[in-house]
Amino acid sequence: MPTSTNIGDRPIDIYLLGETQPGGRLSMKIDGGRVVAGPLVAAQKLVSILLSNKGADPINPERGTNLVRLATTGHLRSEELAELLILDSVADAISQMMAMRSDESVDDEEVATVDVGYIGIQADEVSVVLQMTTLAGANVKFTLPIKLG
């Protein structure tokens, strides 16, 4: 799902979501060396952590959440349970992002808050609308589709 915006008078393009590969791996594709900057960096970090399976990275096994694993095993079909599991996964991802911050981190590329707006459950997919605010106060709103198993 390509997303384009204009930051600092230059076009910034990002594919927030690529294709989910077998085993819950996310294939992120950026065409032609396009630059990702500002709040879209924060969005990319958030989505990458949310859709990576915890334990899948041998160098950092605590990175990621259980969101994709829960979706592909049928745990997100109930609206109430889906909301709790998604909120827990978002909180886990934010905690991981905060732990990765350094003195060199750019405020516009770091997440301050994430609000979960709408959660829609269809037969084969859960759609989650996320509103993210960076430490610099920039806002990004996007829909995160999660395939159900």
DACOR-V6342 format. One record per pair of residues at least 4 apart in sequence whose C-alpha atoms are under 7 Angstrom apart, sorted by the first residue. I is the first residue (numbers start at 1). J is the second residue. Records with the same first field share a line. If there is no record, write none. Layout:
BEGIN
I->J / J
END
This chain:
BEGIN
1->15 / 16 / 17 / 18
2->14 / 15 / 16
3->13 / 14 / 15
4->11 / 12 / 13 / 14
5->11 / 12 / 13
6->10 / 11 / 12
7->11 / 12
12->35 / 36 / 37
13->34 / 35 / 36
14->30 / 36
15->28 / 29 / 30
16->44
17->28
18->26 / 27 / 28 / 29
19->26 / 27
20->24 / 25 / 26 / 27
21->25 / 26 / 27
24->52 / 53 / 68 / 69
25->52
26->51 / 52
30->34
36->40 / 41
37->41
38->108 / 109
39->43 / 108 / 109 / 134 / 138 / 140
40->44
41->45 / 109
42->46 / 109 / 110 / 111
43->47
44->48
45->49
46->50 / 93
47->51
48->52
49->63 / 64 / 65 / 93
50->64 / 65 / 67 / 89 / 90 / 93
51->64 / 65 / 67 / 68
52->64 / 65
53->64 / 65 / 66 / 68 / 69
54->61 / 62 / 63 / 64 / 65 / 66
55->61 / 62 / 63
56->61
57->61 / 63
64->93
65->89 / 92 / 93
66->70 / 89
67->71 / 86 / 89
68->72
69->73
70->74 / 75 / 76
71->75 / 76 / 147 / 148 / 149
72->148 / 149
73->149
74->148 / 149
76->81 / 82
77->82 / 121
78->82
79->83
80->84
81->85
82->86
83->87
84->88
85->89
86->90
87->91
88->92
89->93
90->94
91->95
92->96
93->97
94->98
95->99
96->100
97->101
101->105
106->110
107->134 / 135 / 136
108->134 / 135 / 136 / 138
109->134
110->134 / 135
111->132 / 133 / 134 / 135
112->133 / 134 / 135
113->132 / 133 / 134
114->130 / 131 / 132 / 133
115->130 / 131 / 132
116->129 / 130 / 131
117->129 / 130 / 131
118->128 / 129
119->126 / 127 / 128 / 129
120->126 / 127 / 128
121->125 / 126 / 127
122->126
124->147 / 148
125->145 / 146 / 147 / 148
126->145 / 146 / 147 / 148
127->143 / 144 / 145 / 146
128->143 / 144 / 145
129->142 / 143 / 144
130->141 / 142 / 143
131->139 / 140 / 141 / 142
132->139 / 140 / 141
133->137 / 138 / 139 / 140
134->138 / 139
END
